[in-house]
């Protein structure tokens, strides 16, 4: 009898129009997955310490990433999606299933970050960016994307996996900060801590279905915002050793989504 051919994996990568998300989408596609990438165009708060290159990267759509994947022989689609909308996860999974197949990989990469913030308001972070005070508006945006939307993506993934009796899956989230807090990025750090907790719960609750769930803490990564001040900070900081390229982070995430990492779950993996 001929060998059974398994269908290709299908991945959703959020926030994948540039930077780490784009590199992850391309890596997964190169490994044979069909990929739906999401993006939401918009500039972050204007500040003289935020390079214009990063602002421009945030304003791109996903078409260039899809074009690179297709040119390399892969399959991908892109959709602009507001993760603050509670209906978005269902819409994304419906689209992925209709165009690519059942989703078995979710990478929660998107962020609602608009600026740092601090309880010691109107200061500067270590690379010179303004840090306004903690506010309800910044909390709602950051937690809405980094924590709530990440949780809803995992919930949609798990509900559909269980409904079809799926026995293989990968969940990866991106995090930052530390358990001791994230000075000058207090809301962003807290939102990422919430996503860590959701992802660790998924690792335990879905593990017997062949699902792994892990978080990646990237090093300083040049997705367009690294300037001379950031490089100087990285060269002298106690816990940063490298300024990475997005592909460096994507390599680790690609491995976590492979069969080789089938026993690696429930971890927060820190890259330095």
C-alpha positions in Angstrom: 0.0 0.0 0.0 1.3 3.5 -0.7 2.4 5.6 2.3 -0.2 7.9 3.8 0.5 11.5 3.0 -0.3 13.9 5.8 -1.8 17.2 4.9 0.4 20.2 5.4 0.2 22.1 8.7 -1.7 25.4 8.7 -0.5 28.3 10.7 -1.9 31.7 11.8 0.8 34.2 12.6 -0.5 37.5 14.0 1.3 40.8 13.4 3.2 39.3 10.5 3.5 42.2 8.0 7.1 43.0 9.2 9.7 42.1 11.7 9.6 38.9 13.7 6.1 38.0 12.6 7.1 38.2 8.9 10.2 36.1 9.5 8.2 33.5 11.4 5.6 33.3 8.6 8.4 32.8 6.0 10.1 30.2 8.1 7.0 28.2 8.7 6.1 28.3 5.0 9.6 27.2 4.1 9.1 24.2 6.5 5.9 23.3 4.5 3.1 25.0 6.4 0.4 27.0 4.8 0.2 30.4 6.5 -2.4 33.0 7.2 -0.7 36.2 8.3 -2.5 39.1 10.0 -1.6 42.7 10.2 -3.0 46.1 11.3 -1.4 49.2 9.8 -0.8 52.1 12.1 2.0 54.3 13.4 3.0 54.2 17.0 3.1 57.4 19.1 5.4 59.8 17.4 8.6 60.4 19.3 12.0 61.5 18.2 13.6 58.4 19.6 11.4 56.1 17.5 13.1 55.6 14.1 11.0 56.4 11.0 12.0 53.1 9.6 10.0 51.3 12.3 7.0 53.6 11.7 7.1 52.8 8.0 7.4 49.0 8.6 4.2 49.2 10.8 2.4 50.9 7.9 3.0 48.1 5.4 0.4 45.5 4.4 1.1 41.8 4.2 1.3 41.5 0.5 5.1 41.6 0.3 5.4 38.8 2.8 2.9 36.7 0.9 4.7 37.4 -2.4 8.0 36.2 -0.9 6.4 33.0 0.4 4.7 32.3 -2.9 7.8 33.0 -4.9 9.7 30.5 -2.8 7.0 27.8 -3.5 4.9 28.2 -0.4 1.2 29.1 0.2 0.1 32.1 2.2 -2.7 34.7 2.5 -2.8 38.0 4.3 -5.6 39.8 6.0 -5.8 43.1 7.8 -7.5 42.4 11.2 -8.1 44.4 14.3 -7.5 42.0 17.2 -9.3 44.4 19.6 -12.5 43.2 17.9 -13.7 40.1 19.8 -15.1 38.6 16.5 -11.7 38.6 14.8 -10.4 35.2 16.0 -13.4 33.4 14.7 -13.2 35.3 11.4 -9.5 34.4 11.1 -10.0 30.7 11.7 -13.0 30.6 9.3 -10.9 32.2 6.6 -7.9 30.0 7.2 -10.0 26.8 7.2 -11.8 27.9 4.0 -8.6 28.8 2.1 -5.8 26.7 3.6 -7.2 24.0 5.9 -7.7 23.3 9.6 -5.4 25.4 11.8 -2.9 23.5 13.9 -0.3 26.2 14.6 -0.9 29.6 16.2 1.8 32.2 16.8 0.6 35.1 19.0 3.1 37.7 17.8 1.0 40.8 17.4 1.2 43.6 20.0 -0.9 46.6 20.9 2.2 48.4 22.1 2.0 52.1 21.3 4.5 53.5 23.8 6.1 52.6 27.1 4.6 53.9 30.3 5.7 54.4 33.9 4.5 55.0 37.4 7.2 57.7 37.5 5.6 59.6 34.6 7.2 61.9 32.1 10.6 60.2 32.3 12.7 58.5 29.6 13.4 54.9 29.1 17.0 53.5 28.8 17.1 54.3 25.0 15.6 57.8 25.3 12.0 57.3 24.5 9.3 59.2 26.4 7.4 57.2 29.0 4.0 58.8 29.9 2.0 57.7 32.9 -0.1 54.6 33.2 -3.5 55.3 31.6 -6.8 53.4 31.0 -6.5 54.0 27.2 -3.0 52.5 27.0 -4.0 49.6 29.3 -7.1 48.8 27.2 -5.1 48.8 23.9 -2.1 46.8 25.2 -4.0 44.2 27.2 -6.6 44.0 24.5 -4.1 42.8 21.9 -1.3 41.2 23.9 -3.4 39.4 26.5 -7.1 39.2 25.6 -6.7 38.6 21.9 -4.0 36.1 22.5 -6.3 34.2 24.9 -9.1 34.3 22.4 -6.9 33.0 19.7 -5.9 30.1 21.9 -9.5 29.5 22.8 -10.6 29.4 19.2 -7.7 27.1 18.3 -8.5 24.7 21.1 -12.3 24.6 20.5 -11.8 23.6 16.9 -9.0 21.2 17.6 -11.2 19.3 20.1 -14.2 19.4 17.8 -12.3 17.6 15.1 -10.5 15.4 17.6 -7.1 16.8 16.6 -4.0 15.2 18.0 -1.2 17.6 17.0 -0.8 21.3 17.6 1.6 24.1 18.3 1.0 27.4 20.2 3.8 30.0 20.5 3.6 33.4 22.1 6.1 36.3 22.2 6.9 37.9 25.5 9.1 40.6 27.1 10.0 42.0 30.5 10.5 39.8 33.5 8.6 38.4 36.5 10.2 41.3 38.6 8.4 43.9 36.4 9.4 45.9 33.4 10.3 49.5 34.4 9.3 52.1 31.8 7.2 49.5 30.0 5.0 48.5 32.9 1.7 47.9 31.1 3.4 46.1 28.2 5.2 43.8 30.6 2.1 43.1 32.6 0.1 42.2 29.4 2.9 39.8 28.3 2.9 38.2 31.8 -0.8 37.5 31.3 -0.2 35.9 27.9 2.5 33.8 29.4 0.0 32.5 32.0 -2.6 31.7 29.3 0.0 29.9 27.2 1.3 27.8 30.2 -2.3 26.8 31.0 -2.8 25.7 27.4 0.4 23.6 27.7 -1.1 21.6 30.6 -4.7 21.4 29.3 -4.0 20.4 25.7 -0.8 18.4 26.2 -2.5 15.0 25.9 -3.8 16.0 22.5 -0.3 16.4 21.2 -0.3 20.2 21.6 2.7 22.0 22.8 2.6 25.6 24.0 5.6 27.8 24.7 6.6 31.4 25.0 9.7 33.0 23.4 11.4 36.0 25.0 13.4 37.4 22.1 16.6 39.3 22.5 16.7 42.9 21.3 15.6 42.4 17.7 16.0 44.8 14.9 12.6 45.1 13.4 13.2 48.7 12.4 13.4 50.4 15.8 17.0 49.7 16.7 19.2 52.8 16.5 22.6 53.8 17.8 21.2 54.4 21.3 19.7 50.9 21.4 22.9 49.3 20.2 24.9 51.2 22.9 22.4 50.0 25.5 22.7 46.4 24.3 26.5 46.6 24.5 26.5 47.6 28.1 23.3 46.0 29.6 23.6 43.3 32.2 21.2 40.8 30.6 21.4 41.6 26.8 24.2 40.1 24.7 23.0 40.4 21.1 21.0 42.5 18.8 19.3 39.8 16.8 17.7 39.8 13.3 14.0 38.6 13.0 15.2 35.5 11.3 17.2 34.5 14.4 14.0 34.4 16.5 12.0 32.7 13.7 14.6 29.9 13.6 13.7 29.0 17.2 10.0 29.3 16.7 10.2 27.2 13.6 11.9 24.5 15.6 9.3 24.7 18.3 6.6 24.1 15.7 8.4 21.0 14.3 8.0 17.4 15.2 11.4 17.5 16.8 10.0 19.7 19.6 7.1 17.4 20.4 8.2 17.0 24.1 9.1 20.7 24.6 6.1 22.4 26.2 5.2 24.8 29.0 8.4 26.8 28.7 9.3 30.4 28.6 12.5 30.3 26.4 14.7 33.3 26.8 17.0 34.3 24.0 19.9 36.6 24.8 
